[in-house]
Amino acid sequence: MITRESLQSIDPRQLGRFTRMSEFRASLTPEESEAVQYRMTTAHWTQEERLVYDAVQEGYTDMDSLPIATGLTTAQIRSAIEKLQGKGYVKEVIIPTGTELGSTTKL
Amino acid sequence: MLRKLLFLLVLSLVLLLSFSTPVYAIGNPTSITIESVRIFQNLWVDGDQLYVVQFKVMYDPVPEERSGDTFLIGITPTTPMISKPLDYYLHNFTSIYLTPTQAIGWKGSYSIKVMGNPAYFTTLTEAVNMRTLALSDPYWISGSMADSREYLGAWCIQLAETFSSDAPVGWGIDLLTATGKLNTVGAVKFREAIPGLEGIVPDIFAVAVSYPEYTPEEHPKTYEEYLRTVGGERLETALNNLGTFLHIPGAIVGGLGLAILYFVLAGRIFTATGSVPAAVTVSLPFLFAGNLIGILPLYITFIAGLLVLVMFGVTFVLGRMG
């Protein structure tokens, strides 16, 4: 079964070759399709970027909860956020009561 | 003085930039291993060799650089080194094919090497950015063409099962059908890794394209050639002597003589019947008699017969239409 974990050992270029086949795409369940898309999107990301992105997607959007959710230091989180912002996957939104993060695109 | 210093500074900068060369760099993989190797022989032609190698060149994240630029796989020691660019990073498999001319000594002291490209790695270190596996006896699969193809087919199915397995063993992607044959995804992967595989082991594919074997029909001219020899030496000598006297080849003498007799016969029939088609048609067997005694080539009779048919068609069909 295709999962995010199993696809960690496949080169995204190889996976891209398979995804160009309609038979392969048609055979995927929604969960597998999400896993494939996640792999294609995040293959060149660092582990920190993936952890921060996953945490933001799950709803951990403030700097108080992210270190707990990801297990990373504040500096690592800041660095990952900057890179993700540069790629356009995370956007920092200033709200009156604080700063929250939102993802600009959903998988 | 200041102008001289400025001039020297500009000159040194220009020299530095004009002699600078691009430097490629990539980090070392987190791990690099050769998981399995099998070597097959006599697959497409006698004496060829196929090396099927399963490897892991693990990175996280996957480098932006193409794996074909940064890594290669080869056989050592060979001069020059037999190698090819690596198709993919991470867990995958590929093959190296050697024609009978390129083939190395069977079961010789060779190794398979997966290594970084020296253009990208300043130093190559075993187990860091290079892995070498000595080819011991179990890796060499000896056999005739039929046996080797069967072994290769079985090994391909085994590889497909490995990569179809869930993590951490495989990709979790089904490469096989429920009946144990390569599905469309598996077929794409194996055709890519082992070009021409479908032609020699089509049975492992759920859907395979193959061309039927065709043996062209032979149409020997044995009867025609036999008829030319039945004339015998005496008749041939007589015709040749007559030909020498008339300054024409002996074969033409025979043909001319037969033609004269043919037209005499046809004329006699025409006189009796008043019909040209009848005269020509009834006289045809006379030509065949000439074939049987070897003084007239068989194709002359067939050409004459074809002309009679055409004449009959024109006379009979067009005559009816008139």
Contacts between the chains, C-beta under 8 A, distances in Angstrom:
chain1	res1	chain2	res2	distance
A	1	B	166	6.1
A	1	B	172	5.4
A	2	B	171	7.6
A	2	B	172	4.7
A	2	B	173	5.9
A	3	B	166	7.6
A	3	B	167	6.7
A	3	B	172	6.0
A	5	B	167	4.6
A	5	B	168	7.9
A	6	B	166	5.7
A	6	B	167	3.7
A	6	B	170	7.1
A	6	B	171	5.7
A	6	B	172	3.2
A	6	B	173	7.8
A	7	B	171	6.6
A	7	B	172	7.0
A	8	B	60	7.5
A	8	B	167	7.0
A	9	B	56	7.7
A	9	B	58	7.7
A	9	B	90	5.3
A	9	B	91	4.2
A	9	B	167	6.7
A	9	B	168	7.1
A	9	B	170	7.6
A	9	B	171	6.3
A	10	B	90	6.0
A	10	B	91	6.8
A	10	B	92	7.7
A	10	B	171	4.7
A	10	B	173	7.4
A	11	B	62	6.4
A	11	B	67	6.9
A	11	B	88	3.8
A	11	B	89	4.7
A	11	B	90	4.8
A	11	B	92	6.5
A	12	B	62	6.0
A	13	B	66	7.9
A	13	B	67	7.7
A	13	B	88	6.1
A	14	B	87	7.9
A	14	B	88	4.9
A	14	B	90	7.9
A	14	B	92	6.4
A	14	B	189	7.9
A	17	B	188	6.8
A	17	B	192	7.5
A	18	B	173	6.8
A	18	B	185	5.6
A	18	B	188	7.1
A	18	B	189	7.8
A	21	B	184	6.4
A	21	B	185	6.4
A	21	B	188	6.5
A	23	B	183	7.8
A	23	B	184	4.6
A	23	B	185	7.0
A	24	B	173	8.0
A	24	B	184	7.4
A	24	B	185	5.1
A	27	B	174	7.4
A	43	B	61	6.5
A	43	B	62	4.7
A	44	B	61	5.0
A	44	B	62	5.8
A	44	B	63	7.8
A	44	B	64	6.0
A	45	B	61	5.6
A	46	B	60	8.0
A	46	B	61	5.6
A	47	B	60	6.3
A	47	B	61	7.7
